[in-house]
């Protein structure tokens, strides 16, 4: 069987997932299903058979226009105080599967889903709030830029479109 990435479903074994980051593990074990039921986000799981290898969350969000770099802000209507974005809220790979390129695969899947959604729901890009310096380095490799004074990182939808989805 090959690796699949689909919305979280009850048949998957969440209990043994361990990415090594307590906050991300606890979220997946105890809160993810509730957030899905409440429509706060959609959780996508990367799995083979019933073994979860990774997961990420997507939801709608907005960020203050003044947080945007000048190069992006100048292209936006001045009447928008907040700009619509897609929030990639969490992304984690189980420690048993690190070093296999799965982080890149799951991020590309998240970007493709975000791009596809932007065709029917306004979003100028994807925002992440990296947990630590390792996450910042990971997102930097994919072209995410640090938003001033926030710790958040941003990848414009125009850059995602150039990936050829």
C-alpha positions, 0 to 999 in steps of 0.5 A, spaced: 500 500 500 502 507 498 502 513 502 496 517 502 494 524 505 486 524 506 482 528 512 483 525 518 478 519 519 477 514 526 480 508 522 487 511 523 491 509 529 493 516 532 495 513 539 502 511 537 504 518 533 510 521 536 513 527 533 517 529 539 514 535 540 509 535 546 504 540 543 503 537 536 503 530 539 498 532 544 494 536 539 493 530 535 492 525 540 486 529 544 484 535 540 484 534 533 478 530 532 474 535 536 477 541 532 474 538 526 467 537 529 467 544 531 469 546 524 475 550 526 480 546 521 481 540 517 486 535 519 489 531 514 493 525 515 499 522 511 498 514 512 500 507 510 495 502 512 492 505 519 499 508 521 499 515 521 506 518 519 504 525 519 499 530 519 497 538 518 491 542 519 488 548 514 483 553 516 481 560 514 484 566 517 486 573 516 492 577 518 493 585 519 495 588 512 500 592 516 504 586 517 505 584 510 511 586 506 511 593 502 512 589 496 505 585 497 502 591 501 502 595 495 498 591 491 492 590 495 487 595 496 488 600 501 481 599 504 483 592 507 485 592 514 486 585 514 487 580 508 485 573 507 490 567 508 490 560 509 493 558 516 497 552 516 496 551 523 500 545 525 505 540 521 508 534 524 512 528 522 512 522 526 520 521 529 520 514 526 519 517 519 523 523 519 529 524 514 525 520 509 522 527 505 515 526 508 515 533 511 516 536 504 511 531 501 506 533 506 507 541 505 507 540 498 500 537 499 498 542 504 500 548 499 496 544 493 490 544 497 491 551 499 492 553 492 486 549 490 481 552 495 483 559 493 480 558 487 473 558 490 475 562 497 479 568 497 486 567 500 492 571 498 497 566 501 499 561 506 501 563 513 505 559 518 507 560 525 513 556 526 514 552 533 521 553 533 528 555 529 527 548 526 521 549 523 523 556 521 529 553 517 524 548 514 519 553 511 525 558 509 527 552 504 520 553 501 520 560 500 516 562 506 518 569 508 518 572 516 513 577 517 515 583 521 514 583 529 510 577 529 514 570 528 509 568 523 511 566 516 508 567 509 508 564 502 504 568 497 499 564 493 502 567 486 509 563 489 505 557 490 501 558 483 508 557 480 509 550 483 505 548 477 499 545 480 
